[in-house]
Amino acid sequence: MEHFDVAVVGLGAMGSAAAYHAAAKGAKVIGFEQFEFGHVRGASHDTSRIVRTSYGAPEYVALARSAYKDWAELEKRSGLSLLTITGGVVFFPKDGPCPASDYTESLDANGLPYELLDSQEVNKRWPQFGIPDRVDTVYTADTGIVNASRAVNTMQYQARAFGAVLKENTRVDKVTPDANGVIVKTSNGPVHARKVILAADAWINKLLSPLHAEIPLRVMQEQITYFKPTNVERFEPSKFPVWIWGLRSGFTAFLAMVSIVSKLGATSPRT
């Protein structure tokens, strides 16, 4: 049985990042993906995902702030451009369930800049929106888009460059703790690791259940739609910020970066 310092289960964005960082720190790493690399069954494919520091929890803002440093290091190390900074706005209806203060207080706690705008100022800067009255808006200049598929591929490439072994089409069926770490049973045989990182997304409870460590997880398929604007120049990255309608179940939209099209997605409550 082969032995490793770290085994990573799931090689989407989270797992690929974990494999890359662990390998970069000198660990002997093996990673497993049950499907092919770059598959479309999870949440780490396509050309665009939002990156931002604007969240309603100060702890999450701190994590996001730190991630920007990691993105910059990955771009420098790979020589690739992965982020497109557009700025971003989060809209909070005054009669909605989420006040803008949740976000501004979290940003203040981390010393991060933002602007709190009224509807008139938003519509003056970005007439594409046509926001009604009684909506507060939090603008953060560092919000943008990451090319999701390219980012995952880049992290996997860098992980391999640091010596990680990454295996696709290899399902992990069970992780069993022992005195020196864990035995990771896969569809292609077992390996041993001192530590295991589970980044198995919708499938994670299949591995946690035998350990009596299930998490309350509701798996949903998020819906997205692409629109081609009539006046494409108004939706270029320098003119159209990422936007989020700040309800517990709301909408996000941003430039899709495949061409000049806008991507709209419905979001679900997070628990």
Helices and strands as residue ranges (DSSP letters): E 2-9, H 13-24, E 29-32, E 49-51, H 58-78, E 83-85, E 88-93, H 100-109, E 115-117, H 119-125, E 135-140, E 144-146, H 148-161, E 165-167, E 172-178, E 181-186, E 189-198, G 201-203, H 204-208, G 209-211, E 224-227, G 232-235, E 242-245, E 251-255, E 262-266
